[in-house]
Amino acid sequence: MTADGVGLSLLETLLMSGLVFAGTAQLVALQLWSDPAPILAASLACLVINLRLAPMGAALAPLLDHTRGLRLWGTLALLVDNAFALAIADMRAGRRDAGFLLGAAFGMWLNWMAMVALGHVFGAALRLPAGHPIFFASSAAVLALLVQLWRGRGDLQPWIAAGGTALLVQGSGLGAPWPVLAGAFAGAALGAWQDRRRRA
């Protein structure tokens, strides 16, 4: 619906969704969209918001250490928050199967592409007002991921640090992508520090 609103065709929308496969980055790019398109600004915003994938990839290193070539790069290209959460939960259960991550991520990509096509085709008939509850769906999905990652009260501190930092950055007047990036790095830094303390 958002892509259709800025004038992208179905093919352009599918290409963008299939090649980028990062919902948050796509929404940020579309929010910046104008005529002429600010390609540099949108690219920089997408780069910054996707920097959160760096600590996620590092956390998956034990899973991907023996993966090489196209399989490794294909898995990393499809890495999204939901697949990351499933893979971490699987690793914590004692399994180390890179194929699980690739399969989960590829399944999500297929579903993403189907829903993008449906949204583009039928979105014009479904003009929802701003603030409609359906727009909370992506936030609810991210919150649901936390259930699988929960290990105990110690997890609350990085989560609170991430959420609090994101709110502070947004409250300071900085818009997307800075709140997401700042929150991701604050939570990751505190979580890494806690893990080092546990192992020491």
Secondary structure, 3 states (H helix, E strand, C coil): CHHHHCCCCHHHHHHHHHHHCCHHHHHHHHHHCCCCCCHHHHHHHHHHHHCCHHHHHHHCHHHHCCCCHHHHHHHHHCCCHHHHHHHHHHHHCCCCCHHHHHHHHHHHHHHHHHHHHHHHHHHHHCCCCCCCHHHHHHHHHHHHHHHHHCCCHHHHHHHHHHHHHHHHHHHCCCCCCHHHHHHHHHHHHHHHHHHHHHHC
